[in-house]
Amino acid sequence: MLNVTPDTLSEAMTCPAVGYQSASICVPVTVTPFAQAGTTVTKCCGTPVVTPGLEVCGGTRNGACFFTITQDICVAVPVEFGAVASVGDSFVSCNGASSEDICTGCQNVKPLTDTAPEL
């Protein structure tokens, strides 16, 4: 029986492997537009009209004039995607054991067929 302790585990040889997962990642992004008025420019059109006496002004009291400006915009939003990975329980199918070096040439050994682990 192999006695595995934290000290011997850190000294154990490992065989690194890499798996790849193609994924389509989705994240909702809210783009909130804003508009900020620049410095206004007022131009006088004609000469002012001075009227003697008390004249009632026409129009809307404390009113305002309205118009609309439309501008198409494109907003670049940098977003970094990432992922963390976790692994489940490990399963082992024990093959033959030998006092001879059975690891030399092991890359030529055919993999086991994919079978469900026994519980």
All heavy atoms as an XYZ file, in Angstrom:
831
protein
N       0.841     -1.175      0.000
C       0.000      0.000      0.000
C       0.890      1.244      0.000
O       1.858      1.340      0.732
C      -0.913     -0.011      1.227
C      -1.841      1.154      1.272
S      -2.999      0.929      2.639
C      -3.527      2.564      2.819
N       0.541      2.201     -0.810
C       1.306      3.437     -0.922
C       0.863      4.396      0.162
O      -0.313      4.686      0.316
C       1.086      4.059     -2.311
C       1.813      5.349     -2.611
C       3.324      5.128     -2.549
C       1.427      5.851     -3.979
N       1.819      4.873      0.949
C       1.511      5.813      2.015
C       1.707      7.225      1.468
O       2.830      7.666      1.259
C       2.414      5.542      3.221
C       2.055      6.437      4.397
O       0.996      7.058      4.407
N       2.933      6.499      5.369
N       0.610      7.959      1.218
C       0.686      9.303      0.642
C       0.433     10.314      1.751
O      -0.606     10.297      2.402
C      -0.347      9.485     -0.488
C      -0.287     10.896     -1.025
C      -0.095      8.478     -1.589
N       1.404     11.166      1.988
C       1.275     12.253      2.960
C       1.411     13.566      2.201
O       1.829     13.578      1.037
C       2.398     12.156      4.028
O       3.655     12.390      3.384
C       2.397     10.807      4.719
N       1.061     14.679      2.825
C       1.235     15.967      2.128
C       2.662     16.197      1.654
O       2.888     16.786      0.604
C       0.813     17.002      3.182
C      -0.142     16.267      4.071
C       0.364     14.837      4.100
N       3.659     15.689      2.415
C       5.054     15.876      2.002
C       5.368     15.053      0.760
O       5.996     15.533     -0.176
C       6.004     15.475      3.136
C       5.928     16.467      4.298
O       5.589     17.638      4.048
O       6.208     16.057      5.441
N       4.942     13.781      0.741
C       5.237     12.940     -0.422
C       4.395     13.355     -1.614
O       4.810     13.191     -2.749
C       4.997     11.447     -0.108
O       3.634     11.259      0.268
C       5.929     10.954      0.970
N       3.214     13.919     -1.373
C       2.363     14.359     -2.474
C       3.005     15.512     -3.227
O       2.960     15.568     -4.445
C       0.992     14.777     -1.945
C      -0.072     15.123     -2.967
C      -0.326     13.934     -3.888
C      -1.368     15.528     -2.299
N       3.683     16.437     -2.501
C       4.322     17.569     -3.167
C       5.539     17.131     -3.971
O       5.980     17.827     -4.865
C       4.706     18.644     -2.146
O       5.704     18.153     -1.275
N       6.108     15.963     -3.645
C       7.265     15.456     -4.367
C       6.869     14.509     -5.493
O       7.719     14.044     -6.241
C       8.186     14.713     -3.388
C       8.756     15.615     -2.306
C       9.504     14.824     -1.246
O       9.673     13.603     -1.405
O       9.913     15.429     -0.253
N       5.594     14.191     -5.623
C       5.138     13.217     -6.612
C       5.298     13.773     -8.024
O       5.184     14.969     -8.255
C       3.679     12.858     -6.357
N       5.590     12.879     -8.969
C       5.672     13.264    -10.373
C       4.245     13.434    -10.888
O       3.347     12.691    -10.483
C       6.386     12.170    -11.180
C       7.835     11.962    -10.759
S       8.867     13.409    -11.069
C       8.936     13.385    -12.835
N       4.078     14.368    -11.748
C       2.742     14.586    -12.315
C       2.825     14.529    -13.825
O       3.891     14.701    -14.413
C       2.178     15.958    -11.896
O       3.046     16.980    -12.381
C       2.039     16.058    -10.387
N       1.716     14.277    -14.431
C       1.588     14.295    -15.897
C       0.575     15.374    -16.244
O      -0.624     15.144    -16.152
C       1.123     12.933    -16.417
S       2.272     11.608    -16.077
N       1.037     16.562    -16.603
C       0.088     17.640    -16.887
C      -0.707     17.348    -18.152
O      -0.224     16.719    -19.082
C       0.980     18.870    -17.060
C       2.348     18.351    -17.295
C       2.421     16.972    -16.729
N      -1.917     17.783    -18.144
C      -2.802     17.633    -19.301
C      -3.582     18.924    -19.464
O      -3.775     19.664    -18.505
C      -3.743     16.455    -19.092
N      -4.001     19.196    -20.672
C      -4.773     20.399    -20.943
C      -6.032     19.999    -21.683
O      -5.979     19.233    -22.647
C      -3.970     21.404    -21.803
C      -4.818     22.613    -22.132
C      -2.696     21.817    -21.098
N      -7.154     20.492    -21.227
C      -8.422     20.296    -21.925
C      -8.928     21.646    -22.387
O      -8.677     22.663    -21.745
N      -9.611     21.657    -23.486
C     -10.111     22.915    -24.036
C     -11.627     22.842    -24.141
O     -12.182     21.806    -24.490
C      -9.510     23.188    -25.413
C      -8.015     23.391    -25.353
C      -7.141     22.340    -25.542
C      -7.489     24.645    -25.078
C      -5.771     22.529    -25.473
C      -6.120     24.833    -25.004
C      -5.266     23.771    -25.205
O      -3.920     23.966    -25.137
N     -12.270     23.949    -23.846
C     -13.724     24.029    -23.946
C     -14.082     25.249    -24.768
O     -13.742     26.365    -24.412
C     -14.333     24.154    -22.546
C     -15.822     24.382    -22.535
C     -16.581     23.187    -23.034
O     -16.427     22.100    -22.511
N     -17.379     23.361    -24.066
N     -14.743     25.000    -25.859
C     -15.256     26.119    -26.645
C     -16.539     26.576    -25.963
O     -17.354     25.752    -25.557
C     -15.548     25.651    -28.073
O     -16.149     26.689    -28.789
N     -16.691     27.860    -25.804
C     -17.870     28.357    -25.104
C     -18.294     29.689    -25.692
O     -17.481     30.452    -26.190
C     -17.570     28.517    -23.617
N     -19.555     29.914    -25.635
C     -20.096     31.202    -26.015
C     -20.541     31.867    -24.723
O     -21.379     31.333    -24.015
C     -21.273     30.994    -26.964
O     -21.670     32.207    -27.517
N     -19.938     32.991    -24.413
C     -20.200     33.654    -23.148
C     -21.152     34.818    -23.380
O     -21.032     35.535    -24.362
C     -18.884     34.184    -22.532
C     -17.828     33.072    -22.454
C     -19.137     34.799    -21.174
C     -18.206     31.903    -21.613
N     -22.072     34.960    -22.473
C     -23.062     36.031    -22.597
C     -23.064     36.848    -21.321
O     -23.011     36.289    -20.225
C     -24.439     35.412    -22.832
S     -25.773     36.612    -22.862
N     -23.100     38.143    -21.465
C     -23.211     39.012    -20.299
C     -24.096     40.197    -20.693
O     -23.924     40.780    -21.757
C     -21.828     39.502    -19.815
C     -21.099     40.305    -20.851
C     -21.962     40.282    -18.534
N     -25.084     40.474    -19.868
C     -25.897     41.652    -20.202
C     -25.097     42.926    -19.968
O     -24.381     43.040    -18.978
C     -27.082     41.560    -19.226
C     -26.621     40.669    -18.130
C     -25.555     39.778    -18.688
N     -25.198     43.828    -20.905
C     -24.501     45.110    -20.811
C     -25.537     46.210    -20.978
O     -26.352     46.158    -21.897
C     -23.418     45.247    -21.908
C     -22.780     46.627    -21.860
C     -22.375     44.161    -21.759
N     -25.516     47.131    -20.081
C     -26.431     48.262    -20.187
C     -25.636     49.477    -20.647
O     -24.626     49.818    -20.048
C     -27.081     48.568    -18.825
O     -27.809     47.416    -18.399
C     -28.010     49.755    -18.918
N     -26.078     50.073    -21.724
C     -25.468     51.303    -22.212
C     -26.456     52.430    -21.941
O     -27.558     52.423    -22.482
C     -25.147     51.222    -23.716
C     -24.605     52.550    -24.217
C     -24.164     50.101    -23.985
N     -26.084     53.298    -21.069
C     -26.960     54.411    -20.724
C     -26.444     55.664    -21.409
O     -25.366     56.153    -21.092
C     -26.977     54.628    -19.196
O     -27.374     53.415    -18.562
C     -27.937     55.740    -18.817
N     -27.212     56.166    -22.374
C     -26.749     57.359    -23.094
C     -26.913     58.613    -22.241
O     -27.704     58.645    -21.308
C     -27.662     57.413    -24.314
C     -28.901     56.730    -23.881
C     -28.490     55.686    -22.880
N     -26.130     59.581    -22.550
C     -26.282     60.874    -21.901
C     -26.023     61.955    -22.923
O     -25.429     61.714    -23.969
C     -25.330     61.034    -20.704
C     -23.891     61.147    -21.098
C     -23.312     62.383    -21.335
C     -23.118     60.009    -21.251
C     -21.983     62.484    -21.703
C     -21.795     60.100    -21.613
C     -21.224     61.347    -21.844
N     -26.529     63.135    -22.644
C     -26.301     64.296    -23.502
C     -25.952     65.468    -22.604
O     -26.557     65.650    -21.555
C     -27.538     64.612    -24.322
N     -24.951     66.166    -22.994
C     -24.526     67.327    -22.228
C     -24.429     68.497    -23.190
O     -23.775     68.415    -24.222
C     -23.169     67.043    -21.586
C     -22.674     68.151    -20.708
C     -21.398     67.752    -19.977
O     -21.192     66.592    -19.689
N     -20.569     68.728    -19.703
N     -25.112     69.585    -22.852
C     -25.111     70.759    -23.719
C     -23.770     71.461    -23.649
O     -23.181     71.596    -22.580
C     -26.221     71.720    -23.313
N     -23.296     71.848    -24.799
C     -22.078     72.644    -24.847
C     -22.403     74.112    -24.603
O     -23.523     74.471    -24.234
N     -21.417     74.952    -24.804
C     -21.616     76.395    -24.634
C     -22.566     76.907    -25.712
O     -22.372     76.636    -26.896
C     -20.262     77.131    -24.737
O     -19.378     76.573    -23.762
C     -20.426     78.619    -24.492
N     -23.616     77.595    -25.280
C     -24.579     78.114    -26.251
C     -24.033     79.373    -26.920
O     -23.213     80.104    -26.343
C     -25.931     78.451    -25.575
O     -25.718     79.417    -24.563
C     -26.553     77.208    -24.978
N     -24.491     79.577    -28.105
C     -24.113     80.770    -28.871
C     -25.397     81.510    -29.241
O     -26.321     80.914    -29.783
C     -23.342     80.382    -30.153
C     -23.044     81.621    -30.987
C     -22.072     79.634    -29.804
N     -25.472     82.780    -28.892
C     -26.659     83.580    -29.207
C     -26.290     84.592    -30.275
O     -25.289     85.304    -30.151
C     -27.159     84.324    -27.951
O     -27.451     83.359    -26.942
C     -28.389     85.143    -28.246
N     -27.092     84.623    -31.332
C     -26.901     85.622    -32.383
C     -28.103     86.540    -32.398
O     -29.237     86.093    -32.281
C     -26.772     84.939    -33.748
C     -25.515     84.112    -33.885
C     -25.382     83.547    -35.293
C     -24.099     82.752    -35.437
N     -23.947     82.217    -36.781
N     -27.834     87.802    -32.496
C     -28.919     88.778    -32.585
C     -29.379     88.876    -34.031
O     -28.564     89.032    -34.936
C     -28.447     90.146    -32.093
S     -27.933     90.121    -30.364
N     -30.648     88.753    -34.209
C     -31.219     88.815    -35.566
C     -31.961     90.149    -35.727
O     -33.070     90.308    -35.212
C     -32.181     87.644    -35.792
S     -31.411     86.023    -35.568
N     -31.359     91.091    -36.391
C     -31.966     92.416    -36.586
C     -31.720     93.312    -35.391
O     -31.019     92.951    -34.437
N     -32.343     94.491    -35.421
C     -32.186     95.458    -34.337
C     -33.325     95.277    -33.349
O     -34.415     94.821    -33.711
C     -32.209     96.891    -34.896
O     -33.419     97.084    -35.626
C     -31.025     97.137    -35.809
N     -33.073     95.599    -32.064
C     -34.138     95.437    -31.076
C     -35.274     96.436    -31.330
O     -35.060     97.507    -31.883
C     -33.443     95.738    -29.743
C     -32.232     96.519    -30.083
C     -31.851     96.131    -31.466
N     -36.476     96.047    -30.908
C     -37.643     96.919    -31.043
C     -38.004     97.418    -29.653
O     -38.225     96.617    -28.747
C     -38.839     96.164    -31.665
C     -40.071     97.055    -31.705
C     -38.482     95.634    -33.044
N     -38.054     98.734    -29.484
C     -38.427     99.326    -28.205
C     -39.833     99.883    -28.364
O     -40.106    100.688    -29.246
C     -37.451    100.454    -27.803
C     -37.889    101.123    -26.503
C     -36.036     99.924    -27.697
N     -40.753     99.446    -27.471
C     -42.145     99.878    -27.544
C     -42.483    100.667    -26.282
O     -42.309    100.139    -25.176
C     -43.080     98.654    -27.646
O     -42.678     97.843    -28.744
C     -44.521     99.066    -27.820
N     -42.935    101.934    -26.423
C     -43.301    102.708    -25.225
C     -44.611    102.183    -24.618
O     -45.411    101.557    -25.289
C     -43.480    104.125    -25.742
C     -43.733    103.986    -27.198
C     -43.105    102.702    -27.638
N     -44.771    102.408    -23.344
C     -46.014    102.032    -22.667
C     -45.964    100.585    -22.161
O     -44.951     99.876    -22.244
N     -47.100    100.152    -21.614
C     -47.224     98.813    -21.044
C     -47.816     97.898    -22.100
O     -48.974     98.027    -22.461
C     -48.116     98.872    -19.795
C     -48.328     97.554    -19.078
C     -47.013     97.010    -18.516
C     -49.325     97.726    -17.942
N     -46.984     97.014    -22.586
C     -47.472     96.083    -23.610
C     -47.429     94.678    -23.032
O     -46.480     94.300    -22.363
C     -46.625     96.149    -24.877
C     -47.171     95.238    -25.941
C     -46.542     95.485    -27.305
O     -46.402     96.638    -27.706
O     -46.177     94.490    -27.942
N     -48.479     93.971    -23.270
C     -48.528     92.581    -22.817
C     -47.777     91.741    -23.838
O     -48.031     91.833    -25.034
C     -50.003     92.109    -22.688
C     -50.058     90.646    -22.314
C     -50.748     92.969    -21.692
N     -46.861     90.989    -23.314
C     -46.075     90.132    -24.203
C     -46.892     88.921    -24.615
O     -47.642     88.350    -23.810
C     -44.797     89.666    -23.505
S     -43.659     91.013    -23.115
N     -46.727     88.539    -25.846
C     -47.398     87.332    -26.328
C     -46.547     86.102    -26.034
O     -45.399     86.196    -25.602
N     -47.099     84.951    -26.207
C     -46.353     83.720    -25.980
C     -46.708     83.083    -24.643
O     -47.665     83.474    -23.987
N     -45.913     82.153    -24.226
C     -46.148     81.413    -22.995
C     -45.269     81.975    -21.894
O     -44.052     82.107    -22.066
C     -45.814     79.915    -23.190
O     -46.588     79.419    -24.275
C     -46.131     79.108    -21.955
N     -45.887     82.311    -20.754
C     -45.146     82.871    -19.616
C     -44.130     81.845    -19.114
O     -44.471     80.698    -18.893
C     -46.123     83.247    -18.514
C     -45.429     83.746    -17.296
C     -46.406     84.082    -16.178
N     -45.949     85.294    -15.538
C     -46.729     86.311    -15.202
N     -48.012     86.251    -15.413
N     -46.214     87.372    -14.646
N     -42.883     82.275    -18.910
C     -41.791     81.406    -18.478
C     -41.685     80.144    -19.337
O     -41.333     79.072    -18.850
C     -41.939     81.029    -16.995
C     -41.819     82.246    -16.098
O     -41.023     83.141    -16.369
N     -42.615     82.289    -15.052
N     -42.037     80.308    -20.585
C     -42.037     79.160    -21.503
C     -40.645     78.840    -22.016
O     -39.652     79.430    -21.615
N     -40.614     77.910    -22.871
C     -39.369     77.493    -23.504
C     -39.681     77.032    -24.914
O     -40.818     76.703    -25.226
C     -38.731     76.348    -22.710
N     -38.702     77.038    -25.739
C     -38.837     76.520    -27.091
C     -38.139     75.156    -27.139
O     -37.114     74.953    -26.481
C     -38.205     77.477    -28.102
S     -39.012     79.096    -28.143
N     -38.673     74.268    -27.899
C     -38.124     72.913    -27.964
C     -37.791     72.523    -29.393
O     -38.488     72.914    -30.322
C     -39.142     71.895    -27.412
C     -39.524     72.150    -25.989
C     -40.655     72.888    -25.687
C     -38.750     71.666    -24.950
C     -41.015     73.129    -24.373
C     -39.110     71.903    -23.636
C     -40.246     72.635    -23.347
N     -36.742     71.786    -29.533
C     -36.436     71.127    -30.792
C     -35.648     69.880    -30.469
O     -35.188     69.677    -29.347
C     -35.698     72.054    -31.780
C     -34.352     72.512    -31.303
C     -33.198     71.852    -31.715
C     -34.223     73.621    -30.476
C     -31.956     72.286    -31.295
C     -32.994     74.061    -30.053
C     -31.845     73.392    -30.458
N     -35.522     69.018    -31.440
C     -34.870     67.728    -31.213
C     -33.681     67.575    -32.135
O     -33.758     67.916    -33.315
C     -35.880     66.573    -31.489
O     -36.991     66.736    -30.616
C     -35.241     65.229    -31.251
N     -32.604     67.078    -31.576
C     -31.422     66.720    -32.371
C     -31.222     65.218    -32.192
O     -31.215     64.710    -31.077
C     -30.161     67.464    -31.890
C     -30.330     68.978    -32.058
C     -28.933     66.959    -32.632
C     -29.170     69.776    -31.484
N     -31.059     64.534    -33.292
C     -30.818     63.094    -33.255
C     -29.425     62.816    -33.782
O     -29.027     63.366    -34.810
C     -31.855     62.341    -34.123
O     -33.161     62.647    -33.638
C     -31.637     60.849    -34.065
N     -28.686     61.984    -33.074
C     -27.335     61.630    -33.494
C     -27.121     60.149    -33.254
O     -27.314     59.663    -32.151
C     -26.305     62.431    -32.679
C     -24.861     62.059    -32.950
C     -24.409     62.430    -34.343
O     -24.486     63.594    -34.717
N     -23.960     61.466    -35.105
N     -26.752     59.418    -34.301
C     -26.379     58.025    -34.129
C     -25.013     57.975    -33.467
O     -24.125     58.763    -33.797
C     -26.315     57.280    -35.472
C     -27.689     57.093    -36.095
O     -28.681     57.136    -35.354
O     -27.755     56.917    -37.318
N     -24.868     57.089    -32.525
C     -23.582     56.928    -31.865
C     -23.218     55.455    -31.813
O     -24.079     54.587    -31.980
C     -23.577     57.507    -30.421
C     -24.562     56.755    -29.528
C     -23.857     58.988    -30.420
C     -24.439     57.109    -28.051
N     -21.959     55.181    -31.631
C     -21.472     53.827    -31.423
C     -20.617     53.870    -30.166
O     -19.772     54.747    -30.027
C     -20.654     53.349    -32.622
S     -20.106     51.646    -32.451
N     -20.855     52.946    -29.268
C     -20.154     52.936    -27.995
C     -19.311     51.678    -27.900
O     -19.818     50.574    -28.088
C     -21.154     52.981    -26.816
C     -20.428     52.950    -25.494
C     -22.038     54.214    -26.924
N     -18.030     51.824    -27.665
C     -17.149     50.681    -27.450
C     -17.132     50.378    -25.959
O     -16.868     51.256    -25.151
C     -15.736     50.986    -27.943
N     -17.452     49.151    -25.608
C     -17.502     48.745    -24.210
C     -16.513     47.610    -23.995
O     -16.767     46.482    -24.387
C     -18.923     48.282    -23.818
C     -18.969     47.884    -22.357
C     -19.938     49.362    -24.126
N     -15.355     47.892    -23.412
C     -14.409     46.801    -23.161
C     -14.901     45.940    -21.997
O     -15.263     46.456    -20.950
C     -13.105     47.520    -22.817
C     -13.525     48.863    -22.347
C     -14.824     49.185    -23.024
N     -14.961     44.646    -22.238
C     -15.393     43.695    -21.223
C     -14.418     42.537    -21.244
O     -14.062     42.045    -22.310
C     -16.821     43.183    -21.513
C     -17.227     42.136    -20.499
C     -17.813     44.328    -21.520
N     -13.944     42.134    -20.083
C     -13.066     40.978    -20.002
C     -13.873     39.787    -19.536
O     -14.628     39.880    -18.573
C     -11.917     41.229    -19.026
C     -10.936     42.260    -19.525
C      -9.762     42.439    -18.578
O      -9.686     41.707    -17.577
O      -8.942     43.306    -18.854
N     -13.726     38.689    -20.258
C     -14.398     37.462    -19.878
C     -13.379     36.516    -19.270
O     -12.207     36.534    -19.624
C     -15.030     36.786    -21.101
C     -16.194     37.545    -21.654
C     -16.044     38.354    -22.758
C     -17.437     37.449    -21.068
C     -17.110     39.059    -23.276
C     -18.515     38.148    -21.572
C     -18.360     38.952    -22.686
N     -13.826     35.715    -18.387
C     -12.944     34.734    -17.783
C     -13.766     33.592    -17.236
O     -14.986     33.588    -17.316
N     -13.100     32.636    -16.696
C     -13.791     31.491    -16.122
C     -12.895     30.840    -15.079
O     -11.683     30.984    -15.121
C     -14.133     30.479    -17.214
N     -13.526     30.191    -14.160
C     -12.801     29.359    -13.218
C     -13.255     27.927    -13.463
O     -14.345     27.688    -13.943
C     -13.058     29.764    -11.745
C     -12.494     31.144    -11.469
C     -14.524     29.715    -11.414
N     -12.379     27.002    -13.164
C     -12.698     25.602    -13.414
C     -12.596     24.820    -12.117
O     -11.765     25.119    -11.268
C     -11.740     25.016    -14.446
N     -13.463     23.858    -11.983
C     -13.357     22.932    -10.863
C     -13.549     21.532    -11.426
O     -14.158     21.349    -12.465
C     -14.413     23.235     -9.791
O     -15.711     23.079    -10.323
N     -12.996     20.593    -10.754
C     -13.095     19.215    -11.223
C     -13.907     18.408    -10.238
O     -13.992     18.733     -9.053
C     -11.694     18.586    -11.412
C     -10.936     19.313    -12.504
C     -10.906     18.610    -10.126
N     -14.515     17.353    -10.734
C     -15.313     16.470     -9.886
C     -14.465     15.361     -9.298
O     -13.234     15.411     -9.309
N     -15.134     14.355     -8.764
C     -14.447     13.202     -8.186
C     -13.642     12.481     -9.256
O     -14.023     12.439    -10.420
C     -15.458     12.222     -7.584
C     -16.203     12.831     -6.407
O     -15.652     13.759     -5.784
O     -17.329     12.379     -6.113
N     -12.531     11.905     -8.843
C     -11.714     11.160     -9.798
C     -12.058      9.677     -9.716
O     -12.443      9.175     -8.659
C     -10.220     11.381     -9.515
O      -9.902     10.916     -8.227
N     -11.939      9.015    -10.840
C     -12.186      7.579    -10.935
C     -10.955      6.931    -11.537
O     -10.261      7.553    -12.333
C     -13.408      7.279    -11.815
C     -14.697      7.772    -11.216
C     -15.135      9.064    -11.426
C     -15.463      6.931    -10.433
C     -16.316      9.516    -10.872
C     -16.657      7.369     -9.869
C     -17.081      8.662    -10.094
N     -10.687      5.716    -11.177
C      -9.526      5.024    -11.718
C      -9.928      3.624    -12.130
O     -10.726      2.962    -11.472
C      -8.357      4.984    -10.698
C      -8.731      4.218     -9.453
C      -7.101      4.407    -11.331
N      -9.405      3.198    -13.268
C      -9.494      1.801    -13.697
C      -8.075      1.278    -13.615
O      -7.202      1.717    -14.365
C     -10.025      1.690    -15.129
O     -11.360      2.148    -15.176
N      -7.820      0.367    -12.695
C      -6.468     -0.128    -12.473
C      -6.125     -1.164    -13.522
O      -6.857     -2.130    -13.719
C      -6.348     -0.723    -11.078
S      -6.592      0.526     -9.790
N      -5.011     -0.957    -14.205
C      -4.514     -1.905    -15.186
C      -3.477     -2.788    -14.511
O      -3.318     -2.724    -13.293
C      -3.932     -1.174    -16.399
C      -5.001     -0.375    -17.126
O      -6.151     -0.791    -17.190
N      -4.633      0.768    -17.649
N      -2.759     -3.523    -15.299
C      -1.784     -4.445    -14.733
C      -0.657     -3.743    -14.000
O      -0.330     -2.601    -14.269
N      -0.069     -4.451    -13.045
C       1.080     -3.959    -12.295
C       2.239     -4.906    -12.564
O       2.042     -6.080    -12.827
C       0.763     -3.912    -10.812
N       3.424     -4.343    -12.546
C       4.575     -5.174    -12.867
C       5.810     -4.636    -12.181
O       5.883     -3.447    -11.865
C       4.788     -5.197    -14.383
O       5.967     -5.889    -14.716
N       6.798     -5.521    -11.956
C       8.091     -5.070    -11.442
C       8.973     -4.603    -12.596
O      10.044     -4.069    -12.378
C       8.774     -6.203    -10.668
O       9.010     -7.305    -11.527
N       8.523     -4.796    -13.828
C       9.245     -4.334    -15.008
C       8.755     -2.947    -15.396
O       7.646     -2.542    -15.050
C       9.030     -5.314    -16.169
C       9.586     -6.700    -15.895
C       9.329     -7.652    -17.054
O       9.104     -7.161    -18.186
O       9.343     -8.854    -16.822
N       9.591     -2.236    -16.138
C       9.226     -0.888    -16.590
C       8.162     -1.005    -17.673
O       8.453     -1.259    -18.843
C      10.476     -0.165    -17.130
C      10.156      1.253    -17.585
O       8.993      1.688    -17.455
O      11.083      1.931    -18.066
N       6.916     -0.833    -17.292
C       5.822     -0.883    -18.269
C       5.441      0.516    -18.749
O       4.541      0.671    -19.560
C       4.582     -1.595    -17.685
C       4.088     -0.884    -16.419
C       4.885     -3.068    -17.415
C       2.798     -1.450    -15.879
N       6.154      1.532    -18.255
C       5.847      2.902    -18.673
C       6.580      3.302    -19.951
O       6.132      4.192    -20.663
C       6.190      3.894    -17.560
S       5.083      3.762    -16.159
N       7.709      2.668    -20.249
C       8.426      2.992    -21.474
C       7.544      2.589    -22.649
O       7.060      1.473    -22.722
C       9.769      2.243    -21.533
O      10.563      2.640    -20.420
C      10.509      2.549    -22.823
N       7.329      3.521    -23.536
C       6.465      3.261    -24.692
C       4.987      3.354    -24.354
O       4.154      2.933    -25.138
N       4.655      3.876    -23.204
C       3.238      3.914    -22.817
C       2.412      4.834    -23.709
O       1.205      4.721    -23.766
C       3.078      4.303    -21.346
S       3.532      6.007    -20.979
N       3.064      5.746    -24.442
C       2.297      6.610    -25.334
C       1.705      5.825    -26.499
O       0.813      6.297    -27.169
C       3.153      7.788    -25.855
C       4.295      7.399    -26.756
C       5.567      7.088    -25.980
O       5.545      6.915    -24.761
N       6.681      7.002    -26.666
N       2.185      4.607    -26.738
C       1.660      3.784    -27.828
C       0.525      2.869    -27.381
O      -0.047      2.163    -28.182
C       2.785      2.931    -28.428
C       3.880      3.800    -29.026
O       3.596      4.869    -29.564
N       5.120      3.362    -28.905
N       0.208      2.877    -26.098
C      -0.856      2.020    -25.585
C      -2.197      2.623    -25.963
O      -2.416      3.828    -25.825
C      -0.746      1.873    -24.053
C      -1.907      1.091    -23.495
C       0.576      1.220    -23.690
N      -3.085      1.764    -26.452
C      -4.414      2.238    -26.821
C      -5.180      2.589    -25.556
O      -5.117      1.874    -24.562
C      -5.168      1.163    -27.596
C      -4.583      0.892    -28.961
C      -5.400     -0.150    -29.694
C      -4.768     -0.472    -31.031
N      -5.490     -1.514    -31.736
N      -5.933      3.713    -25.572
C      -6.698      4.082    -24.389
C      -7.827      3.088    -24.146
O      -8.296      2.416    -25.067
C      -7.250      5.473    -24.733
C      -7.193      5.554    -26.209
C      -6.068      4.652    -26.659
N      -8.251      3.013    -22.890
C      -9.367      2.154    -22.548
C     -10.622      2.669    -23.210
O     -10.773      3.878    -23.418
C      -9.560      2.119    -21.033
C      -8.421      1.511    -20.218
C      -8.739      1.682    -18.736
C      -8.256      0.062    -20.549
N     -11.567      1.785    -23.492
C     -12.833      2.252    -24.034
C     -13.576      2.980    -22.931
O     -13.419      2.677    -21.749
C     -13.685      1.067    -24.541
O     -13.853      0.148    -23.454
C     -13.023      0.378    -25.717
N     -14.365      3.937    -23.311
C     -15.064      4.767    -22.339
C     -16.211      3.981    -21.736
O     -17.185      3.661    -22.416
C     -15.591      6.041    -23.042
C     -16.069      7.066    -22.057
O     -15.685      6.972    -20.876
O     -16.827      7.966    -22.468
N     -16.065      3.627    -20.477
C     -17.133      2.901    -19.789
C     -17.527      3.659    -18.549
O     -16.743      4.416    -18.000
C     -16.642      1.486    -19.377
O     -15.497      1.626    -18.543
C     -16.307      0.629    -20.585
N     -18.716      3.446    -18.129
C     -19.193      4.108    -16.911
C     -18.494      3.517    -15.704
O     -18.279      2.307    -15.652
C     -20.708      3.941    -16.791
N     -18.112      4.353    -14.743
C     -17.435      3.834    -13.559
C     -18.385      3.007    -12.707
O     -19.583      3.260    -12.671
C     -16.997      5.100    -12.817
C     -17.884      6.172    -13.309
C     -18.268      5.794    -14.720
N     -17.821      1.987    -12.060
C     -18.631      1.160    -11.177
C     -18.780      1.863     -9.851
O     -17.843      2.474     -9.343
C     -17.953     -0.200    -10.975
C     -17.887     -1.029    -12.229
C     -17.217     -2.369    -11.983
O     -17.209     -2.818    -10.827
O     -16.712     -2.949    -12.951
N     -19.959      1.820     -9.313
C     -20.208      2.474     -8.018
C     -20.191      1.473     -6.910
O     -20.493      0.365     -6.986
C     -21.553      3.203     -8.042
C     -21.645      4.320     -9.099
C     -23.034      4.915     -9.114
C     -20.626      5.399     -8.839
